[in-house]
Amino acid sequence: MKLGVIADDFTGASDIALTVAEGGMSCVQYVDLPKTAAASDVDAGVVSLKSRTIPADEAVRQSLDACEWLLAQGCELIVLKVCSTFDSTAQGNIGPVAGALAARLGEEQVMVCPAFPESGRSVYQGNLFVNDMPLAESSMKDHPLTPMRDSDLRRVLASQTDWPVSHVPAQIVFQGGDAIAQALPTERCMVIVDAIRDIDLRAIAQAGRNRKLLVGGSGIAIGLPENFAASPATPRWTAVTGPGVILSGSCSSATRGQVATYAAKAPSRQITPDMAMSGGADADDIADWVLAQDTAPLIYSSAEPSKVLEAQGRYGRDPLAHAIEGFFTDLTNALLQRDIARLVIAGGETSGAVVNGLHTDAFHIGPRIAAGVPMLRPSNRDIGVVLKSGNFGGPDFFAEALARLAAS
């Protein structure tokens, strides 16, 4: 293994795994910390953690354990994969984890860039933009778990770490990888690097040729396979047919639109906070209902941010999140007992809950459905899975994903 990735959620892990696989590297997405060595033909390993919103000290511990495993497999470069909207809690966990990994790897300068131009995420003058909006003016300002109220990544990161935070502006990035490398400070620091185009991300990869740690979204991996002499390729896929279902817990504006589009033409059932907290949503009953439908149905807890905040006020944020995620884990178990074949999941926390229900230790990476969203096949069963970050995909993504899983 040459390239190791530590991802702070499951959708982000599949996102960067797709980027690496399309770059021509043999890539496997592992679920949590692997218990055995990687196969000898794996070029890149992505360790999927669920560490974005857990206490910072636990996120650091899990990430360091993942780093040790990746180093033991022979990895020459470690990438800390964070969300392209850089969302985290006020206490971290990007800064604390990046600092701990840098200390372990002996890295004094850490380049940080969450840009993903294909999905509308760009960094300019140290500020993160979502399409044409500053991050703090986008829908991320109302995220129920990690609201982002500051677009300046220098301030965001500086609030999470005692490392100095520096900046390489676009004017230097446009000059290429050597210019970026020469512009890095000589003292210990984390460095926000601007990027608005894929070519900028390739320049960052060139600047990172001799680095041991990079921090960013999946876009930061666009140029990394070239550093390991890989050539672009399309991952292979064998069609998966049979019953399908969409499970959605994301409250992003994009996913809410996708829920409305799909629910207008297919059976759907909503899991409300009251149902989740009272036990009124029975996983076995709903699984029976899913398999009885002629069209793949939608089960969703997605809701307007204001309604989510109101429910969090009544039940508490963590107890409510635990109840909803527990329901989706139980539902996944029940669906597998009934031979579900295709699972399309929307939302990072929901994806983590579903992966728990799958009881798999790894995913093989298939072709893309949309930017940042590949088809996945669990290592322990012949089904098709899609893990979608909340803001990814077009209005008709759910129907498109189900159809792609069933196509050769």
C-alpha positions in Angstrom: 0.0 0.0 0.0 1.3 3.4 -1.0 -1.4 5.9 -0.1 -3.4 5.9 3.2 -6.5 8.0 3.9 -8.2 8.6 7.2 -11.8 9.8 6.6 -13.9 11.4 9.3 -17.2 9.9 8.0 -18.4 7.2 5.7 -19.7 9.3 2.8 -16.5 11.3 2.7 -14.5 8.0 2.7 -16.4 6.7 -0.4 -16.0 10.1 -2.0 -12.2 10.2 -1.8 -12.0 6.4 -2.6 -13.7 7.1 -5.9 -11.2 9.9 -6.7 -8.3 7.6 -6.0 -9.8 4.7 -7.9 -10.5 6.9 -10.9 -6.9 8.0 -10.8 -5.9 4.4 -11.4 -4.9 3.1 -8.0 -6.4 -0.1 -6.6 -8.4 1.2 -3.7 -10.4 -0.4 -0.8 -12.6 1.5 1.6 -12.3 -0.1 5.1 -15.0 0.2 7.8 -13.4 1.4 11.0 -10.0 0.1 11.9 -9.1 -3.1 10.0 -8.2 -6.1 12.2 -6.0 -7.8 9.6 -3.4 -6.7 7.0 -4.5 -5.4 3.6 -4.2 -7.6 0.5 -0.9 -7.2 -1.3 -2.6 -5.8 -4.5 -4.2 -2.8 -2.7 -2.4 0.5 -3.7 -4.6 2.8 -1.5 -6.6 2.2 1.7 -9.3 4.5 3.0 -10.1 3.9 6.7 -13.7 5.1 7.3 -14.2 6.5 10.8 -17.2 8.2 12.3 -15.2 10.8 14.1 -16.4 14.2 12.8 -18.6 15.1 15.8 -17.3 12.8 18.6 -15.2 14.3 21.4 -11.9 15.6 20.1 -9.7 13.3 22.2 -11.5 10.2 21.0 -11.2 11.4 17.4 -7.5 11.8 17.9 -7.1 8.4 19.3 -9.1 6.7 16.5 -7.2 8.6 13.9 -3.8 7.8 15.3 -4.8 4.1 15.5 -5.8 4.3 11.8 -2.5 6.0 11.0 -0.5 3.2 12.7 -2.3 0.6 10.7 -1.8 2.4 7.4 1.9 2.9 8.1 2.2 -0.8 8.9 0.8 -1.5 5.4 3.6 0.6 3.9 1.9 3.9 3.2 4.2 6.7 2.2 1.6 9.5 2.4 -1.4 9.9 4.8 -4.3 12.1 3.9 -6.8 13.3 6.5 -10.0 13.5 4.6 -12.5 16.1 5.9 -15.7 17.4 4.4 -15.5 19.8 1.5 -17.5 22.3 3.6 -14.9 21.9 6.4 -17.7 21.4 8.9 -16.8 20.4 12.4 -17.7 21.3 16.0 -16.4 24.4 17.7 -13.9 22.3 19.5 -12.6 20.4 16.4 -12.0 17.9 15.2 -10.0 18.9 12.2 -7.4 20.9 14.1 -6.8 18.4 16.9 -6.6 15.4 14.6 -4.4 17.2 12.0 -2.0 18.3 14.8 -1.8 14.8 16.3 -1.1 13.2 12.9 1.5 15.7 12.1 3.3 15.1 15.4 3.2 11.3 14.7 4.5 11.7 11.2 7.1 14.3 12.0 5.5 16.9 9.6 6.2 20.5 10.4 4.1 22.1 7.6 0.6 20.8 6.9 -1.2 21.8 3.7 -4.9 22.1 4.1 -7.4 22.5 1.3 -11.1 21.2 1.2 -11.8 22.5 -2.3 -13.8 20.3 -4.6 -14.5 22.4 -7.7 -16.6 19.7 -9.5 -19.1 20.0 -6.6 -18.9 23.8 -6.4 -16.5 24.0 -3.4 -13.6 26.4 -3.9 -11.1 28.2 -1.6 -10.1 31.8 -2.5 -8.2 34.2 -0.3 -8.5 31.7 2.5 -12.3 31.7 2.3 -14.5 28.7 1.4 -17.2 29.1 -1.1 -20.2 26.8 -1.9 -21.0 27.5 -5.5 -21.2 31.3 -5.6 -21.9 31.8 -1.9 -19.5 32.2 1.0 -19.8 29.1 3.3 -21.3 31.2 6.1 -24.1 32.3 3.8 -24.8 28.8 2.4 -27.2 26.2 3.8 -24.4 25.0 5.9 -25.0 27.8 8.3 -28.0 25.9 9.6 -26.6 22.4 9.7 -28.2 20.6 12.7 -24.9 19.2 14.0 -22.1 21.3 12.6 -23.4 24.8 11.6 -20.7 26.8 9.8 -20.9 30.5 10.6 -17.5 31.6 9.4 -16.2 31.3 5.8 -12.6 32.2 6.6 -10.8 28.8 7.0 -7.9 30.5 8.7 -10.0 31.6 11.6 -12.0 28.3 11.7 -8.8 26.2 11.9 -7.0 28.6 14.2 -9.8 28.3 16.7 -9.2 24.5 16.9 -5.4 24.3 17.2 -2.5 25.9 18.9 -0.5 25.6 15.6 0.0 28.9 13.7 -2.2 29.0 10.6 -0.8 30.5 7.4 -2.1 30.9 3.8 -0.9 30.3 0.2 -3.0 32.5 -2.0 -4.3 31.7 -5.5 -1.7 34.0 -7.1 1.0 31.6 -6.0 -1.1 28.4 -6.6 -1.6 29.4 -10.2 2.2 29.3 -10.7 2.2 25.5 -10.0 3.4 23.0 -7.5 7.0 24.2 -7.2 5.8 27.7 -6.4 3.5 26.3 -3.7 6.3 24.3 -2.1 8.6 27.3 -2.1 5.9 29.5 -0.5 5.4 27.2 2.5 6.6 28.8 5.7 9.7 27.2 7.3 8.4 27.2 10.8 5.7 24.8 12.2 2.3 25.7 10.8 -0.9 24.6 9.1 -1.3 26.2 5.7 -4.7 27.0 4.0 -4.0 26.6 0.3 -6.4 28.3 -2.2 -7.8 26.2 -5.1 -10.6 27.0 -7.5 -9.8 24.6 -10.3 -8.8 21.0 -10.6 -5.5 22.1 -12.0 -4.9 23.9 -8.7 -5.5 20.7 -6.8 -3.1 18.9 -9.1 -0.5 21.6 -8.2 -1.1 21.0 -4.5 -0.5 17.3 -5.1 2.7 18.1 -6.9 3.8 20.3 -4.0 3.0 17.4 -1.6 5.3 14.9 -3.4 7.7 14.8 -0.5 5.1 15.4 2.3 3.9 12.8 4.8 0.5 14.4 5.5 -2.1 16.4 3.6 -5.5 17.6 4.9 -8.5 18.2 2.7 -11.6 17.1 0.9 -11.6 14.4 -1.8 -10.4 17.0 -4.3 -7.0 17.1 -2.7 -6.5 13.5 -4.0 -7.1 14.3 -7.7 -3.4 14.6 -8.5 -2.1 12.1 -5.9 -2.3 8.9 -8.1 0.1 10.6 -10.6 2.6 10.9 -7.8 2.6 7.1 -7.6 2.8 6.7 -11.4 -0.8 5.6 -11.8 -2.9 6.3 -14.9 -6.7 7.2 -14.9 -9.1 4.3 -15.0 -12.8 3.5 -14.7 -13.6 1.1 -11.8 -15.5 -2.0 -12.9 -19.0 -3.0 -11.9 -21.3 -6.0 -12.1 -25.0 -5.2 -12.1 -27.0 -5.8 -8.9 -30.7 -6.5 -9.4 -33.5 -7.1 -6.9 -35.4 -5.1 -4.3 -34.2 -1.6 -3.6 -34.8 1.1 -1.0 -33.7 4.7 -0.3 -32.9 5.7 3.3 -32.4 9.4 3.9 -31.5 11.2 7.1 -29.7 14.2 5.7 -31.4 17.6 6.3 -29.3 19.4 3.6 -31.3 21.5 1.1 -30.1 19.3 -1.8 -31.3 16.1 -0.1 -34.6 17.6 0.9 -35.2 18.5 -2.7 -34.3 14.9 -3.7 -36.7 13.5 -1.1 -39.5 15.7 -2.5 -38.8 14.7 -6.1 -38.7 11.0 -5.3 -41.6 11.0 -2.9 -43.8 12.5 -5.6 -43.5 9.4 -7.7 -42.8 6.5 -5.4 -44.0 5.1 -2.0 -42.5 6.9 1.0 -42.7 6.9 4.8 -41.3 9.6 7.1 -39.7 8.8 10.5 -40.5 11.7 12.7 -38.5 12.6 15.9 -41.5 11.6 18.0 -41.6 8.2 16.3 -37.9 7.7 16.8 -37.9 8.7 20.5 -41.1 6.8 21.4 -40.2 3.6 19.6 -43.1 4.1 17.3 -41.1 3.2 14.2 -40.8 -0.6 14.2 -38.0 -1.8 11.9 -39.5 -5.2 11.1 -42.9 -3.7 10.2 -41.3 -1.1 8.0 -39.0 -3.7 6.4 -42.0 -5.8 5.5 -43.7 -2.8 4.0 -40.5 -2.0 1.9 -40.4 -5.4 0.4 -44.1 -5.4 -0.4 -43.8 -2.3 -2.7 -43.6 -2.7 -6.5 -41.4 0.4 -6.7 -38.3 0.9 -4.5 -39.7 3.1 -1.6 -38.2 5.9 0.4 -37.8 5.9 4.2 -36.7 9.3 5.4 -36.1 11.4 8.6 -34.9 14.4 6.6 -36.7 17.6 7.6 -36.4 21.4 7.6 -33.6 22.7 9.8 -36.1 24.7 11.9 -38.1 21.5 12.7 -34.9 19.6 13.5 -33.8 22.4 16.0 -37.2 22.4 17.6 -37.1 18.6 18.1 -33.5 18.8 19.4 -34.8 21.4 21.9 -37.4 18.9 23.2 -35.4 15.7 23.2 -31.7 16.8 23.2 -29.4 16.8 20.2 -27.5 13.6 21.1 -30.4 11.5 22.3 -32.4 12.3 19.2 -29.5 11.6 16.8 -28.8 8.3 18.6 -32.5 7.3 18.3 -32.7 8.0 14.6 -29.4 6.4 13.8 -30.3 3.4 15.9 -33.6 3.0 13.9 -31.7 3.1 10.6 -29.2 0.4 11.9 -32.1 -1.8 13.0 -33.9 -1.2 9.7 -30.8 -2.2 7.7 -30.5 -5.5 9.7 -34.2 -6.2 9.0 -33.9 -5.4 5.3 -30.9 -7.7 4.9 -32.9 -10.6 6.5 -35.4 -10.0 3.7 -32.8 -10.1 0.9 -32.7 -6.4 0.0 -30.4 -6.0 -3.0 -29.9 -2.2 -3.5 -29.4 0.4 -0.8 -29.1 4.1 -1.5 -28.3 6.2 1.6 -28.3 10.0 1.9 -26.4 11.7 4.8 -23.1 11.1 6.6 -24.6 10.1 10.0 -27.3 7.9 8.3 -24.6 6.2 6.2 -22.7 5.4 9.3 -25.8 3.9 10.9 -26.5 1.8 7.8 -22.9 0.6 7.5 -23.2 -0.6 11.1 -26.2 -2.6 10.1 -24.3 -4.1 7.1 -21.7 -5.7 9.4 -19.1 -5.5 6.7 -15.4 -4.7 7.1 -14.7 -3.2 3.7 -16.2 -1.9 0.4 -15.0 -2.4 -3.1 -15.2 0.8 -5.2 -17.3 0.9 -8.4 -17.9 3.7 -11.0 -19.3 7.1 -10.2 -23.0 7.9 -10.1 -22.4 11.6 -9.5 -19.5 13.8 -8.5 -18.1 12.3 -5.2 -20.6 9.4 -5.2 -19.5 5.9 -6.3 -21.3 2.5 -6.3 -20.0 0.3 -3.5 -20.1 -3.5 -3.0 -19.6 -4.8 0.6 -16.9 -7.4 1.0 -19.3 -9.8 2.8 -22.4 -9.8 0.5 -23.4 -9.4 -3.1 -25.5 -6.2 -2.8 -25.1 -2.7 -4.2 -24.7 0.3 -1.9 -24.6 4.0 -2.4 -23.5 6.4 0.4 -24.2 10.0 -0.6 -23.1 13.1 1.2 -26.1 15.4 1.9 -25.3 18.1 -0.6 -24.3 15.9 -3.5 -26.3 14.8 -6.5 -29.0 16.3 -8.7 -32.7 16.5 -8.1 -33.4 13.0 -9.5 -30.4 11.4 -7.8 -32.3 8.6 -6.0 -33.9 7.1 -9.1 -30.6 7.5 -11.0 -28.7 5.7 -8.3 -31.1 2.7 -8.2 -31.0 2.4 -12.0 -27.2 2.5 -12.1 -26.8 -0.2 -9.5 -28.8 -2.5 -11.7 -26.9 -1.7 -14.9 -23.8 -3.5 -16.1 
